[in-house]
C-alpha cells in the first residue's frame, strides 16, 4: 500500500492535476473570444475538458512541443534495493566502502588487481554511496509530500461533506412543502416540456436567501421564505397579473421555476458534484479552484441563455428585474457548493444583465465555428499531458520515461551532445517548414538576409531574459528575426555571446553591416563570444533558422550601450514605430496592428492618433485591438476628437457597442452621442451598464434635447440604472409629454 501511494498514485495525481490546469489555462486564454462569439452553453460545457483531463490518466501520443516531463524521485524501497546490489569485478565481490576493513584492503592489495584500480574503485563506490544517500533524502521528501497530499484530500472531502450535510439539515428544519396548485401546475408544465420524468418537490425555507436547487438523487427546489404564497382564498379573487407571492409576482415565480428546472434537466448538480470531488483530490492546485468558480458562473449564464429564447422583450426585462431584486436580498448566507442558485454572487450580476440585454440567437456560422474550435481544443487536451513518472526498481530515473515522440523522425539530439542528456522537448510533426517558402530560402541568401525579416514560425518555450539578453529552453525559427538594430555614427566594437544546441535543421547568428554584407557569428551552437564592429550606419543582428529547432539557446548582447549609438531598437516592430512617429516611414494600418504587441501603450496610442488624422477607416476588431493595447485615456480622447471633428466617418452602432468595454470613463458618453438619432437609444440602452451616473444623465439629456421620445416602457427599462437626480428629471419630462 505504501508503495502504491508514494509511487504510482501520487505521481498520477500530480500528472493529472498539472494537465488539467494546463487545459483550463488554454480555455481561459481563448475565453475573451469564445465568450463573446460563442453561446454561453458552449462556454459552460467546454470546462468538461478539464474534468476529463483530471479523470482520465491516458492520452494520445502526439509530442506537442513545450510540455515538460517531470520525474518523481525513486522510492526509498528502490534506493535501498539498489544499495544491496553487489558490484562484480574480476570475479570478486566488492562491497560498499563503508563495509571495507583494513584486512580487506590488504587482501585486495595482494590480489591481482593493481593498487591504482583499487583506489579508483573505492572512489567510485564512495561516489555511488553519496548519490544513494541523496536519493534516500529525495525519496523521503517525496514520501512526506505524498502523505501530506493524502491527508489533505481526506480532510478536504470530510469538510465539504460535513458542510453539505449541515446545510441540508438546516434546510430541512426550516422548510415547508409548497402546495399551491397554480405553482405545481406550472412546474408540471415545465417538467413536461423539459422531459423531466420525476417532478422535483418545491419547498420554502428561511435558511436560503435566493432560489436554489439541492439534492443529487432527488432534487428539491428551495424558495426563500419571502416567496411563499399567501392564502389561496385571498389570492383567488385577484387576476393572474395581480397575484403576488410574498415579494415576487406570479410571473417571476414562473421564471424562477423555469430557471431551476433547467438546472435539473441538464443535471448541473452532477457536474458540480463531480468537480467538487475532484477538487478534494487536487486540493493543492489553486488554478483548479479558480476554474471551479468560473464553472459556477458559466453554469448560471448558460441557464439564463436557455430561458431567454422563450421570453418576449417584456419577459427579458422582467427576468433582469428578478435578478436585481434577488441581488437586493441579504446574501450573507453562504450557499453550498453542491447546489445551484438563481444568483450566487452579486459581482456576476452585471455579466448576466449584459447577457440578457445582448441576447441574440446563435447563427449557423457561429455554431459551425464553435464545433471546429471544440474539436481543436479536444485534440489539444487529449494530446498535451504533463506526465510525472515514478521510478521502478532497477531503472534509471533519467530514462524511465519514454518521450511520446521518441520514434518521431523529427526528434534529433543535438550534435556533440552525450547520450545521457535529455531532450528539453520533442517536436511535433506539425512543426514542419515549407521548403518552397521565402522563410526556407532566406538562410542561404545574403540579399534576403540583408532585407526585412521573413519568418513562417517563431516559437519559444520557457523564455526569459531582459531587453538585452534572450534565453529559452526550446526555440523554433523558420526564417529570420532581428534582435538588435543599432544606428552608429562611428565604428564601435561590441561583444555578442551566444550558445545553443541544434536539434534539427540549421540555425545561426549573423551580423548585417550597413553595406548589406553578412557575417556569421555562430552556426555550430558552441559557446562563443564574438567581437562585432558596428560600422557607421544601420547594423542588424539576426537569428536565422532553416527548419531550425534548437535547445538551451542563450544570447547576451548587453555590451551594446544605448548612449554609444544614435538609436538602438530590439525588434523591427519598434524600429518601424519610431520611424512612423518621426515621419520617416508611412503609417500602414496592417503593419502597425502587427506591431502593437511589441510597443508600449503610449506609443500605441500615438500610432492610433496618426492613423485617425490620416482618415483611416477601421473595422470593429481593429478598433478594439487599438483600445486594448494602448493607453485607454489617450486613445479615447483621440477617438472622440476625430469623431467630433469629422476626421473619420461616424461609427456604426455595432462598432460603438464593440468598443464600449474598452473605453475609459468619460469617453463612452461622447462616443455614444456621435451616433445618428435613429441608432442612439438602442445602443445606449444596450450598453447603459458600462456608464456611470453622470454619463447616463448626459446621454439622456442629449437624447431628449434632440427631440427623442421617452415612453414609460423605455423608462421602466432604464430605471434600474438611474440615480435619484436623473429619475426626478425624467419624471418631469414624462409629465410634460402627458
N, C-alpha and C positions, 0 to 999 in steps of 0.2 A: 504493500500500500504506500509506504514511504517513497519507494522508487517511482511509483506511478504519479504521485502528487508532485514531487520535486523534479521529475524528469519530463514525462510526456504531457501531463495535464497542464502544468504551469506554462510550459513552452507554447502549447497550442492556444491557451487563453491569451497570452501576450501577443501571439501572431495575429489571432482574430481581432483583438482589440485595436491594434495598430492598423490592420487592413480596413476595419470598419470605420475608424477615424479618417483614414485617407479617402475612403469612398464618400463619407459625409462632407469632407472638405471640398472634394470635386463637385458635389451637388451644390454646396454653398457658393463656390466660385461662379458657377453659371446661373445662380439664382437671380441676380439682377435682370437677366434677360428672360429666363423662363418664367419668373414671377410676373413679368409684365405681359408677355405674349401668350403664355400657355394657360390652360384652365387651372383653377385652384385645386380641382380634383387631381390633376396630373402632378402638381407640386406637392400634394399631400402623399400620394401613393409612391412617389419616386423614392421617399425615405425607406421604403421596404427593401431597397437595395442594401442599405446599411444593416437592416435586420438580417437579411440573407447572408451578408458578409460576416456577421457576428455568429451566425448559427452553423454555417457550412464550412468545415475545415478542408475543403477541396477547391481546386482552381484549375483552369486550363493553362497549359504551358504556352506562354506567348513571349516571354522575355522582354517585357517593356522596360525601357531604359530608366535609370534613376531610382529604382526601387531597391532599398537596402536589404541585405541578407544578414541577419543578426544571429550569432551563435551563442547558445547557452553554455556556461562552463560545465565541464564534466562533473558528474555527481561524485560525492565522497566515496561511494562504493567503487566507482570506476577507478578513481585515483588510487585507492588502497590496493585494488586488484592489480593495478599496473605496478605498484611498488613491490608486490610479491613476485613479479616475474624475475627469473634468473637470466643473467647475461652469459651466453656461452662464448668462450674464446679459446681456440686451440684445444678443444676437448675438455677444458677445465671449467668449473663453475665459479663465476665471480659474484660475490655478494656486495650489497651496498657498502659504501665506505664506512658507515657508522658501525658495521659489524666486523671490520678488518682489524685484526690484532697484530702485535709486533711479530708474533710467530708466523702468522700468515704472510707478512711481508718478507720475512726471512726465507720462508718456503718458496715464495714466488721468485725471490732473487736467485735462488738455487735452481730454479726451473729453466726450461728452455726459452722462456720469454725474456727478452732483454730488459734491463732496468728502465731504459727510456720509455719502452712500451708500457711497463707497469705504472710509471708516473703519469703518462698520458691517459691510461685507462682510469687511474684514480681520479684525475682531474675531470674526466668525462663523467664519472659516476657522481662526483660532488655536484657538478652542474645539473645532472639529472635529478639528484635529490632536492636541490634548491628549486628546480622547476616544479617538482612534485609537491613541495611544500606550498608554493604559490597556488598551485591547482587546488590544494586542500582548502586554503583560505577562500579562494573564489567559490569553491563548491559549498563551503559553509555559509557564505553570504547569500548564495543562490537559494540554499535550503531555507534560511531565515526569511528571505523575501517571499518564497513560495508559501510558507505557513502564515506570514502576515497577510498575504492576499486571501488565503483560505478563510482565516479568521474574519477579515473584513467583509468577505462575501456572505458568510453566515450571519454576522451581526447586522449587515445591511438588510438582508432578507427578513430577519426577525423584527427589526424596527419597522420596516414597511408593512409587514403583515399585522403587527401589533397596532399600528396607527389605523390601518384599514378596519380591523375588527372593532376597535374603539369607536371609530367614526360610524360604522354600521350600527353598533349598539346604541349610540346616541340618537341616531336617526329613528330607530325602532321605538325608543322610549317616547319620543315626542311626535310620532307620526300618526296620522289617521287616514284611512282609506276614503277617497273621494267617490261619492256615489251619485253625483249629479248626472242625470240621464242625458242631458244635452252634451256634456263633455264626453261621456262614454260613447255616445253615438258618433260624435265627431272623431274620437280616437279609433273606433272600429272602421270608419270610412277610410281614414289614413292608412290603417294597417292593411286593409284590403287592397288599396292602391299600391302600397309598398311591398305587398306579398309577404307580410309578417304573419306567420301561422299562429303563434301564441301571443295574444294581446297582453302587453305589459300592464301591471297594476299602476294606478295613478294615486299618489298619496300627497298629503301636505304635511310639512314639518316646520317647526320653529327653529330647527338646527341649521337650515340652509337659507341662504340669502340670495340665491339665484337658482332658476330651474336647472335640474341636473338629473342624470340617469346613472344608476349604480346597480351592480349585480351582473355577473358574467353568465351564469346559467339561467337565472330568472330575473331579467332586467326589471327595475322598478323606476318609474319617473316620479321624482320628488319636486313638489312646488313649494315655494315659501308660504308661510302662514298667511301672508297678506293676500295671496292669490285665492285663498279658499272661497268657495261660493257661498252666497248668502242663502237664506231660506227660500226654497223653491216657490212657496206660496207668495212670497213677496215679489219675486222676480217674474213670476208667470204673467203678471198683468202688464208687463213692460214689453215694448217691441224689441226685436233682436238687436237693433242698433243701440238701444238704450241699456240693455242688460250689461251689468258690470259685476265682476267677481273681485272683491277687495279693491285694490288699486289698479286692476287690469280689466280691460274690456273683453267681451267675448271674442272679438276678432283677434286680439292679442293672444288670448289663450289658445286659439286655433293655430296661430303662428308658432307658439311655444311647443305645442304638441307635435306639429309637423317637423320642427327642428329636431326635437329629441327622438322622435320615431325614425328619422333618417339615420341618426347615430345607431339605433338598434338594428335597422335593416342592413346597414353596412358593416355591422359587427366591429365598430370602432373600439368598443371596450376590450375585445380580444386583442386588437392591435396594441392598445395601451398596456394590457396585462403582459403580453409577450415582451414588449420593450422594457417595462419596469423590471421584470425578472432578469432580463439581460443586463440591465444597469446594476443589479445586485452582483452579478458575476464580474462586471467590468467597472466596479465602483471607483477604481483608481484613475479612470480616464476622464478628465474634465471635458474633453471635446464631445464625448457621448452624452454627457449631462446637458450640454448646450443644445445638442441635436434633439434631445428629448423635449426640451422646451419649444423648439421650433415645430416639432411634430404636433404638439398640442395646439399651437397657434394655427397651423395649416389645417388641422382637423376641423376647427370651427369655421375657418374661411371657406373650406370646401363644402361644408354643410350649408353655409349661407348661400353658396352658389347653387346648390341643389334646390333650395327653397325658392330662389328668385324667379326662375323661368315661369312659375305658375302664378306669379303676382302681377297685378296691374301697377301702373305708376303710383297710384294711391297706396296699394299694398306694400310696395317697396318703401314708401315714405313711412308707413305705419311700422314696418319692420325695423327701420332705422330708429324711429322714436322708441320702440320697445328696447333696443339696445341701450339707448340713452337713459331710459327710465331704470333699467337694470343697473347701469353704472352708478346711478344716484343712490342705490341702496347701500347699506353698510356692508362692504366686502371684507370685513375684518376676520370672518371665519375662513380659515384656510381650507380649500377644497382638497379632497383626497386625490392622489394620483390615479387611482383605479376608478375614475368616474369621468363623465363628460358633462360639461356645464354650458349654459347658454352664453355666459360671459365670464371667463376665468380671470381676466386681468384688464384693468382699466386702460393700461398702456396700449392694449391691442385694439381699443375702440376705434381709433382713427383709421387704421387699416381696414377694419371691417366696414366702416361707413364709406370709406373710399371705394371698396369693392361693390357696395350697393349702388353708389352714385354712378360708377363707371361700368356697371354690368352690361356686357354685350355677349350675345351668343357666339360660340366658337364657330369659325368658318372651317370649311373642308381643308383649306390650305394649312391652317394652324393645327388642325387635328393630324394631318399627314406629317407636318414638320415635327410635332411633338412625338409622334411614333418613331420617327427617324432618330431624334435625339435620345429617346428612351432606349432604342436598340444600341446606339453608340455607347451610352453610359452603362448599359448592362454588360456589354463586351468589356469595357474598361474595368468595371468592378470585378468581373469574373476572372480576368486575366492579370490583375495587378495586385497580388498579395504581398504582404510583408511577412516573411517566414522566419521564425525563430526556432532553430533546430537544437534539440538536445543531443548529447553525446552518448554513444553506446560503448560498452567495454571493448577495449582494444582498438578503437577507431581514433584517428587523428582529428581533433576538433576543428582543424583548419580545412579538412577535406570531407567532413561528414555531410556537408550539404552539397547536393549536385545542382548546379545552376540550371534554371529552366531552359537556358539556351545553350547548354553545353555542346549539343550536337549541331548548333547553328553555324553554318559556314562563315557567317559574318562576325562571329566572336573569335578574335585572334589575339593572342598575347603579344605584348609589345616586344620589339626586337631587343635582344640583350637582357631581358628580364629573366630571373630564375624561375624554375618550375614550381617553386613553393609560393610565389607571390600571387595574391588574389586579384582577379579582375574586378575593378570597382563597380562595374555594371556590365550587363550583357546588352547588346544592341539588337533592336527588333528588325525583322525583315523589312518593315515598312520604311525604315530609315535608309533608303537606297537612292543614290543620286541619279539624275537624268544625264546620261553621258553625252547627250546631244545639246545640252543647255550651255549658255554662256558661263554659268557658275562652274561647270566642269572644265571649260576651256581656259578660264582665266588663270589657272595655276601656271601654265606654261607659256602664257602670252604676256610679255612685258608691256606691250602697248595697252592692253586691257587693264593690267595691274596698275598702271600709272593713272588710269581714269577713275571714275566713281566706283564705289563698292558694288559688287554683284554677288548676290547670295540666294540660294534656294532654302537652306536650312541653317539655323543658328540655335543651338540648344546647350544649356549648361546645367549641371547638377551639383548641388551643394556649393553654390558660388559665393565667394566672399572677396574681401579686399577693399581698399579705399579707392579714391579717384585716380591715384597713380600706381595702382597695382591690380592684378587680376589673378584670382586663384579659383580653381574649380576641380572637383573630384573627377568629373567626367565632362567632356566637351565635344560637341559635334559642329563642324563647319563645312558646308558645301558652298564654296565661293570665297569671297574676300570681305574683310571687315577692318576698318581703320580704328585704331585705339588711341593714336596721338596724331594731331595735325598741328604743327608748330611753324609759325611765320618768324623767320630770323632776319635781322638786319645786318648780320655779320656771321662769320663762321664760328660755330660753337660746338665743342666736343661734349658729348653726354654718354653715359654708360647705361646699357639696357641688358638686364639679366633675364634669362628665360630657361625653362626646363619643362619637359613633358614626355609622356610615353605614347608612342604611336601604336595604336591597336589595329587600325585598318586604314587603308588609303594613304594619302600623302598629306603632310602638314608642314608649314614653315612660317617663320617670322621674317619680314622683309622691311627694307627702308627704301622709300621712293624719294629721290632727290628732286630739287626744283627743276632740273633739266630732264626729268622723267626717266632717268636711269634707275635701275632696280638692283639692289644689293641684298643677297640673302644673308640674314644674321644667324639663323639656326633652322636646319631642316632635319636634324637627326634626333633631337629631343634631349641631347646631353646637357647637363647643367653648364650654361655658357654665359659669360659676361662679355658683351661686345661694346667697343668704343665706336660711336657713330658721330661722324662730323655732319652737323646740321648746317648746310650751305645757306647762303643768303637767299631768301625766298620761301616757298612753301615746301615743307618737309612732312612726309607721312610715314608712320609706322603701321604696318598691317599684319594681320593674321590671315593666312591663305590655306584653304583646305580643298583637296581634290578627293571627295568622298572621305574627308578627314575625320576620324574618330580617335580622340586622344584621352588619356587619363592623367590625373595629377598635374595639370598644367599650372605653371607659376610664371607670371610676368611681373617684373618690377621696373618701373620707369620713373621712380621718384627723383632721379638725378636731373630730371627736366624741371628747372626752376622758372616759374612764370615770368618773373621780373627780368630774366635774361632775354626774353623773346618779345616781339611786338604783340603777338597773340598766340595762345595755346588753346586748342579745343580737344576734347577727348571723345568725339564722335563726329561723323559727318553731319548729323542732325543739328548739333549745337553750332557747328560752323555755318550751316545754312541759316539758322535762326539769326545769328549775328549779322550775316550778310543782308538778310531781308530787313532787319531793323535799321540798318545803316544805309539802305538804298543801294546796296552792291549787287543784289540779285532780285529778280522779280518774285512777287508773292504768288505762289501757286498753291491753291487750296488743298489739293490732294497731298502734295508733298509736305505741307505744313501739318495736316492732320496726322500723317505718318510720323512726324517728329514730335507730336505733343507729349508722348510718354517720356521723352528724354529731356524735356526742358522744365524749368521751374514755373510756378503758377503765374508770376507777374509777366514773364516773357510770353507765356501762352496767351495772356490777356492782351498784350501789346500786338501779337500776331493777329488775334481776333479783330482788334481795332483797325489794323491795316487792311484786312480783308473787307471789313464793314465800310470803310471810307472809299474803297475801290468799287463799291456797289456789287459785291459778290453775293450771289444767291446761295442759300443753304437748304439742305434737307433737314427734316426733323432730327434725325440721328446725328447729323453733323453739328447742329446747334447744341444738342445735349452733350456731345463729345467736348466741345469747346468749354461749355459751362462746368463740366465735371473736372477737367484737367487744368482749369485756370483759376484765377482769383475771383471768387463769386462777386465781390463788391465791384471790382474794376470792370469785369465783363458785363455785369448787369447795367452799370452806368453807360458803358459804350453801346450796348444794345438799345437801351431806351433812348439815348441821344440819336442814334441812327434812325430809329422809328419815328421819333418826334420831328427830325429834320428831313424826313422822307429820303434819306440816303439809300435806304434799302426798301424794297417793296413791303407793304404790310404783311404781317404773318397770318397764316391761316388759323382757323380755330383749332385744328388738330395740332399744329406746331406750338401754339400757346399752351395747350393742355400738356404737351410732351415736356416742355421746359419748366413748367411750374415748380416741380420738386427741387430743381437745381438753382433757382433764382434766389438771391439774397433778399431778406426782408426789406421792404421799401420799394423794390423794383417790380414786384409781382403786379401790384395795382396799376402801375404805369404801363406795363406791357398789356394788361387786360384792357385798359382804356384806349389803346390804339386799335382795337378791333372794330369792325363795322357794327353799326347799331343792331343789325339783324342777328349777329353772332354773339354779341356781348353777353346777354343774360344767360344763355345756355352754358357758355364756357365758364362764366363767373360762378354760377350755381354748382357746377360740377367740381370746381376747384376751391370752393369757399373755405374748406378746412385748412388750406395752406396759408390763408390770410389772417393777420391779426385784426383786432377790433378797429383800429384806425383805418386800415386798408379796406375792410368791409364797408365802413361808413363812407369812405371816399368813393368807392366803386358804386354804391347805391345812390349817393348824391349825384354822381356823374350820370348815372343811368336815368334818374328821374329828371334831371335838368335837361337832358337831351330829348325829353318827351317820351321816355319809356313808360309803359304802364305796369303797375304792380297790383296784381289781383290778390284776393285773400288766399287762394291756393298757393300762389308763389310765396306769399308772406309766411304761411304755415311751413313751407318747405325750408325757408331760411331761418325761421325763428330759433332753432336750437343753437345757432352760431352767433346770435345777435346779443350785444350787451344792452343795458337799460337805456343808455343815451340813444343808441340807434333805433331801438324798439319804439321809444317815445316819438322820435322824428318820423318813423314810418307810420305810426298810428295817426299822426296829424295829416300825413299825405293821403292816407286811405280815407280819412274823414272828409277831406276836400273832394275826393273823387265821388264820394257818396252824394 
